[in-house]
Amino acid sequence: MIALQHFLAMGGYAAYVWPAYAVFFIVLIADTLAPRLRRRRVLTELRARLARQSARQERKPLSTPPSP
C-alpha cells in the first residue's frame, strides 16, 4: 500500500503529473469524438439537402423547350 502511495505521489510532482495526464486524455477523447460528430452533422445536412432537391424536382416538372 505504501508503494502505491509513493507511486501516486510521483516523487512530489503529482500536482503537475496527474493534471497533465487528465488534459492528455481529454484531448484524446475530443480528437476521437469530434470527427464522428462532424460526420454525423454533415450527413444530416446532405440528407436534408437531397430531400429538398428531390421535393423541388417533383413539384416543378422539367420544362422542355418549345419545338420549332
DOLO-503496 format. One record per residue (C-alpha): residue number from 0; x, y, z; residue in three letters. Coordinates in nm, 2 decimals, decimal comma, always signed. Each point is the difference from the previous one (the first is absolute). Layout:
<atoms>
> NUM;X;Y;Z;Ala
...
</atoms>
This chain:
<atoms>
> 0;+0,00;+0,00;+0,00;Met
> 1;+0,29;+0,24;+0,08;Ile
> 2;+0,15;-0,07;-0,34;Ala
> 3;-0,33;+0,10;-0,17;Leu
> 4;+0,00;+0,32;+0,20;Gln
> 5;+0,35;+0,08;-0,11;His
> 6;-0,09;-0,07;-0,36;Phe
> 7;-0,31;+0,22;+0,02;Leu
> 8;+0,21;+0,28;+0,16;Ala
> 9;+0,24;-0,01;-0,30;Met
> 10;+0,29;+0,11;+0,21;Gly
> 11;-0,17;+0,32;+0,10;Gly
> 12;-0,10;+0,09;-0,35;Tyr
> 13;-0,35;-0,14;+0,01;Ala
> 14;-0,16;+0,34;-0,02;Ala
> 15;+0,16;+0,05;-0,34;Tyr
> 16;+0,00;-0,36;-0,14;Val
> 17;-0,37;-0,10;+0,06;Trp
> 18;-0,15;+0,31;-0,15;Pro
> 19;+0,22;-0,05;-0,30;Ala
> 20;-0,13;-0,35;-0,04;Tyr
> 21;-0,36;+0,13;+0,04;Ala
> 22;+0,05;+0,26;-0,27;Val
> 23;+0,16;-0,26;-0,23;Phe
> 24;-0,29;-0,23;+0,03;Phe
> 25;-0,26;+0,28;-0,04;Ile
> 26;+0,18;+0,11;-0,32;Val
> 27;+0,02;-0,37;-0,12;Leu
> 28;-0,37;-0,05;+0,06;Ile
> 29;-0,09;+0,33;-0,17;Ala
> 30;+0,22;-0,09;-0,30;Asp
> 31;-0,19;-0,33;-0,03;Thr
> 32;-0,35;+0,14;+0,04;Leu
> 33;+0,03;+0,32;-0,21;Ala
> 34;+0,03;-0,17;-0,34;Pro
> 35;-0,29;-0,24;+0,08;Arg
> 36;-0,23;+0,28;+0,10;Leu
> 37;+0,11;+0,21;-0,30;Arg
> 38;-0,07;-0,29;-0,23;Arg
> 39;-0,35;-0,05;+0,15;Arg
> 40;-0,08;+0,37;-0,04;Arg
> 41;+0,12;+0,01;-0,36;Val
> 42;-0,20;-0,32;-0,10;Leu
> 43;-0,31;+0,15;+0,16;Thr
> 44;+0,05;+0,32;-0,20;Glu
> 45;+0,05;-0,19;-0,32;Leu
> 46;-0,31;-0,21;+0,05;Arg
> 47;-0,21;+0,31;+0,06;Ala
> 48;+0,15;+0,17;-0,31;Arg
> 49;-0,07;-0,31;-0,21;Leu
> 50;-0,36;-0,02;+0,13;Ala
> 51;-0,06;+0,37;-0,08;Arg
> 52;+0,15;-0,04;-0,34;Gln
> 53;-0,22;-0,31;-0,08;Ser
> 54;-0,31;+0,18;+0,13;Ala
> 55;+0,08;+0,30;-0,21;Arg
> 56;+0,04;-0,22;-0,31;Gln
> 57;-0,33;-0,19;+0,07;Glu
> 58;-0,19;+0,33;+0,05;Arg
> 59;+0,13;+0,17;-0,32;Lys
> 60;+0,00;-0,23;-0,31;Pro
> 61;+0,29;+0,05;-0,23;Leu
> 62;-0,09;+0,25;-0,27;Ser
> 63;+0,09;-0,10;-0,36;Thr
> 64;+0,09;+0,26;-0,25;Pro
> 65;-0,27;+0,07;-0,26;Pro
> 66;+0,05;-0,19;-0,32;Ser
> 67;+0,04;+0,22;-0,32;Pro
</atoms>
